[in-house]
Amino acid sequence: MNNRKASIAINTALLILVVIWFIPILGLFISSFRPRDYVLTTGWWTAFTKNRIFTLDNYRQVLGGTKYTSSMRWATRCAPAATTSRRRSSTPSP
C-alpha cells in the first residue's frame, strides 16, 4: 500500500510540474500568432477575451525575410565543408 501511495504522490508531483512548465510554452506559442503591438501591450491570456486577432505575419516575416534565407544559405554552404574538413584532419597521416 505504501508503494501505491508513493506512486500516486510522484505522479501528482510530476503532473503539477508538467502543467507549470507547459503554461509559459503555451504563452509563447499563442504570442507567436499575435500582432507585435498586442504582444507588447497585453498579456497572452487576453488573446481569448479582448483581442482575438491572430495572424501569420510573424512567421512570414521570419521565414520569408532575407536575413533568414541568407543565413540558411550560409549554413548549408559551411556545414558540409566543416564536416569534411574534420574528417580529413582526424585521419592519421601516413
PyMOL commands that place a pseudoatom at each C-alpha (Angstrom):
pseudoatom trace, name=CA, resn=MET, resi=1, chain=A, elem=C, hetatm=0, pos=[0.000, 0.000, 0.000]
pseudoatom trace, name=CA, resn=ASN, resi=2, chain=A, elem=C, hetatm=0, pos=[2.896, 2.368, 0.686]
pseudoatom trace, name=CA, resn=ASN, resi=3, chain=A, elem=C, hetatm=0, pos=[4.255, 1.828, -2.819]
pseudoatom trace, name=CA, resn=ARG, resi=4, chain=A, elem=C, hetatm=0, pos=[0.888, 2.774, -4.286]
pseudoatom trace, name=CA, resn=LYS, resi=5, chain=A, elem=C, hetatm=0, pos=[0.717, 5.977, -2.206]
pseudoatom trace, name=CA, resn=ALA, resi=6, chain=A, elem=C, hetatm=0, pos=[4.267, 6.884, -3.194]
pseudoatom trace, name=CA, resn=SER, resi=7, chain=A, elem=C, hetatm=0, pos=[3.465, 6.250, -6.845]
pseudoatom trace, name=CA, resn=ILE, resi=8, chain=A, elem=C, hetatm=0, pos=[0.376, 8.462, -6.671]
pseudoatom trace, name=CA, resn=ALA, resi=9, chain=A, elem=C, hetatm=0, pos=[2.358, 11.209, -4.933]
pseudoatom trace, name=CA, resn=ILE, resi=10, chain=A, elem=C, hetatm=0, pos=[5.143, 11.063, -7.533]
pseudoatom trace, name=CA, resn=ASN, resi=11, chain=A, elem=C, hetatm=0, pos=[2.697, 11.063, -10.429]
pseudoatom trace, name=CA, resn=THR, resi=12, chain=A, elem=C, hetatm=0, pos=[0.793, 14.008, -8.931]
pseudoatom trace, name=CA, resn=ALA, resi=13, chain=A, elem=C, hetatm=0, pos=[4.013, 15.978, -8.407]
pseudoatom trace, name=CA, resn=LEU, resi=14, chain=A, elem=C, hetatm=0, pos=[5.107, 15.252, -11.986]
pseudoatom trace, name=CA, resn=LEU, resi=15, chain=A, elem=C, hetatm=0, pos=[1.735, 16.307, -13.335]
pseudoatom trace, name=CA, resn=ILE, resi=16, chain=A, elem=C, hetatm=0, pos=[1.957, 19.602, -11.444]
pseudoatom trace, name=CA, resn=LEU, resi=17, chain=A, elem=C, hetatm=0, pos=[5.473, 20.188, -12.806]
pseudoatom trace, name=CA, resn=VAL, resi=18, chain=A, elem=C, hetatm=0, pos=[4.308, 19.454, -16.355]
pseudoatom trace, name=CA, resn=VAL, resi=19, chain=A, elem=C, hetatm=0, pos=[1.414, 21.907, -16.052]
pseudoatom trace, name=CA, resn=ILE, resi=20, chain=A, elem=C, hetatm=0, pos=[3.673, 24.596, -14.570]
pseudoatom trace, name=CA, resn=TRP, resi=21, chain=A, elem=C, hetatm=0, pos=[6.222, 24.019, -17.342]
pseudoatom trace, name=CA, resn=PHE, resi=22, chain=A, elem=C, hetatm=0, pos=[3.574, 23.983, -20.065]
pseudoatom trace, name=CA, resn=ILE, resi=23, chain=A, elem=C, hetatm=0, pos=[1.958, 27.344, -19.200]
pseudoatom trace, name=CA, resn=PRO, resi=24, chain=A, elem=C, hetatm=0, pos=[4.870, 29.542, -20.410]
pseudoatom trace, name=CA, resn=ILE, resi=25, chain=A, elem=C, hetatm=0, pos=[5.302, 27.393, -23.515]
pseudoatom trace, name=CA, resn=LEU, resi=26, chain=A, elem=C, hetatm=0, pos=[1.619, 27.833, -24.304]
pseudoatom trace, name=CA, resn=GLY, resi=27, chain=A, elem=C, hetatm=0, pos=[2.012, 31.591, -23.791]
pseudoatom trace, name=CA, resn=LEU, resi=28, chain=A, elem=C, hetatm=0, pos=[4.928, 31.744, -26.231]
pseudoatom trace, name=CA, resn=PHE, resi=29, chain=A, elem=C, hetatm=0, pos=[3.009, 29.721, -28.784]
pseudoatom trace, name=CA, resn=ILE, resi=30, chain=A, elem=C, hetatm=0, pos=[-0.089, 31.918, -28.554]
pseudoatom trace, name=CA, resn=SER, resi=31, chain=A, elem=C, hetatm=0, pos=[2.010, 35.100, -28.621]
pseudoatom trace, name=CA, resn=SER, resi=32, chain=A, elem=C, hetatm=0, pos=[3.706, 33.959, -31.796]
pseudoatom trace, name=CA, resn=PHE, resi=33, chain=A, elem=C, hetatm=0, pos=[0.367, 34.254, -33.614]
pseudoatom trace, name=CA, resn=ARG, resi=34, chain=A, elem=C, hetatm=0, pos=[-0.499, 37.703, -32.235]
pseudoatom trace, name=CA, resn=PRO, resi=35, chain=A, elem=C, hetatm=0, pos=[0.429, 41.058, -33.778]
pseudoatom trace, name=CA, resn=ARG, resi=36, chain=A, elem=C, hetatm=0, pos=[3.500, 42.749, -32.287]
pseudoatom trace, name=CA, resn=ASP, resi=37, chain=A, elem=C, hetatm=0, pos=[1.555, 45.653, -30.757]
pseudoatom trace, name=CA, resn=TYR, resi=38, chain=A, elem=C, hetatm=0, pos=[-0.745, 43.314, -28.846]
pseudoatom trace, name=CA, resn=VAL, resi=39, chain=A, elem=C, hetatm=0, pos=[2.165, 41.219, -27.599]
pseudoatom trace, name=CA, resn=LEU, resi=40, chain=A, elem=C, hetatm=0, pos=[3.883, 44.342, -26.276]
pseudoatom trace, name=CA, resn=THR, resi=41, chain=A, elem=C, hetatm=0, pos=[0.811, 45.859, -24.615]
pseudoatom trace, name=CA, resn=THR, resi=42, chain=A, elem=C, hetatm=0, pos=[-1.299, 42.947, -23.354]
pseudoatom trace, name=CA, resn=GLY, resi=43, chain=A, elem=C, hetatm=0, pos=[-0.724, 39.517, -21.881]
pseudoatom trace, name=CA, resn=TRP, resi=44, chain=A, elem=C, hetatm=0, pos=[-1.085, 36.370, -23.947]
pseudoatom trace, name=CA, resn=TRP, resi=45, chain=A, elem=C, hetatm=0, pos=[-4.082, 35.268, -21.871]
pseudoatom trace, name=CA, resn=THR, resi=46, chain=A, elem=C, hetatm=0, pos=[-6.096, 38.221, -23.195]
pseudoatom trace, name=CA, resn=ALA, resi=47, chain=A, elem=C, hetatm=0, pos=[-5.971, 36.686, -26.670]
pseudoatom trace, name=CA, resn=PHE, resi=48, chain=A, elem=C, hetatm=0, pos=[-9.109, 34.740, -25.855]
pseudoatom trace, name=CA, resn=THR, resi=49, chain=A, elem=C, hetatm=0, pos=[-11.116, 37.524, -24.233]
pseudoatom trace, name=CA, resn=LYS, resi=50, chain=A, elem=C, hetatm=0, pos=[-10.391, 41.024, -25.548]
pseudoatom trace, name=CA, resn=ASN, resi=51, chain=A, elem=C, hetatm=0, pos=[-8.079, 40.942, -28.550]
pseudoatom trace, name=CA, resn=ARG, resi=52, chain=A, elem=C, hetatm=0, pos=[-8.976, 37.975, -30.685]
pseudoatom trace, name=CA, resn=ILE, resi=53, chain=A, elem=C, hetatm=0, pos=[-6.640, 38.878, -33.502]
pseudoatom trace, name=CA, resn=PHE, resi=54, chain=A, elem=C, hetatm=0, pos=[-4.347, 36.132, -34.734]
pseudoatom trace, name=CA, resn=THR, resi=55, chain=A, elem=C, hetatm=0, pos=[-2.013, 36.378, -37.692]
pseudoatom trace, name=CA, resn=LEU, resi=56, chain=A, elem=C, hetatm=0, pos=[0.727, 34.504, -39.500]
pseudoatom trace, name=CA, resn=ASP, resi=57, chain=A, elem=C, hetatm=0, pos=[2.650, 37.703, -40.258]
pseudoatom trace, name=CA, resn=ASN, resi=58, chain=A, elem=C, hetatm=0, pos=[5.322, 36.951, -37.647]
pseudoatom trace, name=CA, resn=TYR, resi=59, chain=A, elem=C, hetatm=0, pos=[6.107, 33.635, -39.325]
pseudoatom trace, name=CA, resn=ARG, resi=60, chain=A, elem=C, hetatm=0, pos=[6.017, 35.175, -42.797]
pseudoatom trace, name=CA, resn=GLN, resi=61, chain=A, elem=C, hetatm=0, pos=[8.476, 37.843, -41.679]
pseudoatom trace, name=CA, resn=VAL, resi=62, chain=A, elem=C, hetatm=0, pos=[10.898, 35.361, -40.119]
pseudoatom trace, name=CA, resn=LEU, resi=63, chain=A, elem=C, hetatm=0, pos=[10.714, 32.629, -42.740]
pseudoatom trace, name=CA, resn=GLY, resi=64, chain=A, elem=C, hetatm=0, pos=[10.384, 34.884, -45.759]
pseudoatom trace, name=CA, resn=GLY, resi=65, chain=A, elem=C, hetatm=0, pos=[12.844, 37.591, -44.779]
pseudoatom trace, name=CA, resn=THR, resi=66, chain=A, elem=C, hetatm=0, pos=[16.204, 37.995, -46.450]
pseudoatom trace, name=CA, resn=LYS, resi=67, chain=A, elem=C, hetatm=0, pos=[18.155, 37.644, -43.194]
pseudoatom trace, name=CA, resn=TYR, resi=68, chain=A, elem=C, hetatm=0, pos=[16.808, 34.147, -42.597]
pseudoatom trace, name=CA, resn=THR, resi=69, chain=A, elem=C, hetatm=0, pos=[17.281, 32.925, -46.132]
pseudoatom trace, name=CA, resn=SER, resi=70, chain=A, elem=C, hetatm=0, pos=[20.828, 34.288, -46.373]
pseudoatom trace, name=CA, resn=SER, resi=71, chain=A, elem=C, hetatm=0, pos=[21.676, 32.665, -43.027]
pseudoatom trace, name=CA, resn=MET, resi=72, chain=A, elem=C, hetatm=0, pos=[20.307, 29.356, -44.231]
pseudoatom trace, name=CA, resn=ARG, resi=73, chain=A, elem=C, hetatm=0, pos=[22.311, 29.615, -47.468]
pseudoatom trace, name=CA, resn=TRP, resi=74, chain=A, elem=C, hetatm=0, pos=[25.463, 30.326, -45.482]
pseudoatom trace, name=CA, resn=ALA, resi=75, chain=A, elem=C, hetatm=0, pos=[24.803, 27.408, -43.121]
pseudoatom trace, name=CA, resn=THR, resi=76, chain=A, elem=C, hetatm=0, pos=[24.179, 24.958, -45.942]
pseudoatom trace, name=CA, resn=ARG, resi=77, chain=A, elem=C, hetatm=0, pos=[27.444, 26.003, -47.593]
pseudoatom trace, name=CA, resn=CYS, resi=78, chain=A, elem=C, hetatm=0, pos=[29.578, 25.907, -44.454]
pseudoatom trace, name=CA, resn=ALA, resi=79, chain=A, elem=C, hetatm=0, pos=[28.227, 22.812, -42.749]
pseudoatom trace, name=CA, resn=PRO, resi=80, chain=A, elem=C, hetatm=0, pos=[29.380, 20.288, -45.368]
pseudoatom trace, name=CA, resn=ALA, resi=81, chain=A, elem=C, hetatm=0, pos=[32.795, 21.941, -45.610]
pseudoatom trace, name=CA, resn=ALA, resi=82, chain=A, elem=C, hetatm=0, pos=[33.246, 21.901, -41.842]
pseudoatom trace, name=CA, resn=THR, resi=83, chain=A, elem=C, hetatm=0, pos=[32.150, 18.278, -41.648]
pseudoatom trace, name=CA, resn=THR, resi=84, chain=A, elem=C, hetatm=0, pos=[34.510, 17.075, -44.365]
pseudoatom trace, name=CA, resn=SER, resi=85, chain=A, elem=C, hetatm=0, pos=[37.452, 19.106, -43.046]
pseudoatom trace, name=CA, resn=ARG, resi=86, chain=A, elem=C, hetatm=0, pos=[37.064, 17.484, -39.628]
pseudoatom trace, name=CA, resn=ARG, resi=87, chain=A, elem=C, hetatm=0, pos=[37.061, 14.049, -41.145]
pseudoatom trace, name=CA, resn=ARG, resi=88, chain=A, elem=C, hetatm=0, pos=[40.202, 14.806, -43.099]
pseudoatom trace, name=CA, resn=SER, resi=89, chain=A, elem=C, hetatm=0, pos=[42.004, 16.270, -40.113]
pseudoatom trace, name=CA, resn=SER, resi=90, chain=A, elem=C, hetatm=0, pos=[41.086, 13.390, -37.838]
pseudoatom trace, name=CA, resn=THR, resi=91, chain=A, elem=C, hetatm=0, pos=[42.552, 10.719, -40.108]
pseudoatom trace, name=CA, resn=PRO, resi=92, chain=A, elem=C, hetatm=0, pos=[46.150, 9.856, -39.349]
pseudoatom trace, name=CA, resn=SER, resi=93, chain=A, elem=C, hetatm=0, pos=[48.680, 10.919, -41.915]
pseudoatom trace, name=CA, resn=PRO, resi=94, chain=A, elem=C, hetatm=0, pos=[50.988, 8.223, -43.371]
for i in range(1, 94): cmd.bond("trace and resi %d" % i, "trace and resi %d" % (i + 1))
show_as sticks, trace
zoom trace
